[in-house]
């Protein structure tokens, strides 16, 4: 099964080797036909502590690295 890849913005880099990434998705409401923005936060593994707040990053699913981390940052 392919691993999901998401694009998002770093909202926190306070923890060691971990960043919090906010991923926004847009969709049309089924009844109102209005475009809605929803965001969700993911905690991702950042091995070198390379990313700072405001950076655009790509994250990929991985095996659990800790209690809350299920994603890792792709380096491009």
Secondary structure, 3 states (H helix, E strand, C coil): CCCCEEEEEEEECCCCCEEEEEEEEEEECCCCCCEEEEEEEEEEECCCCCCCCCCEEEEEECCCCCCCCCEEECCC
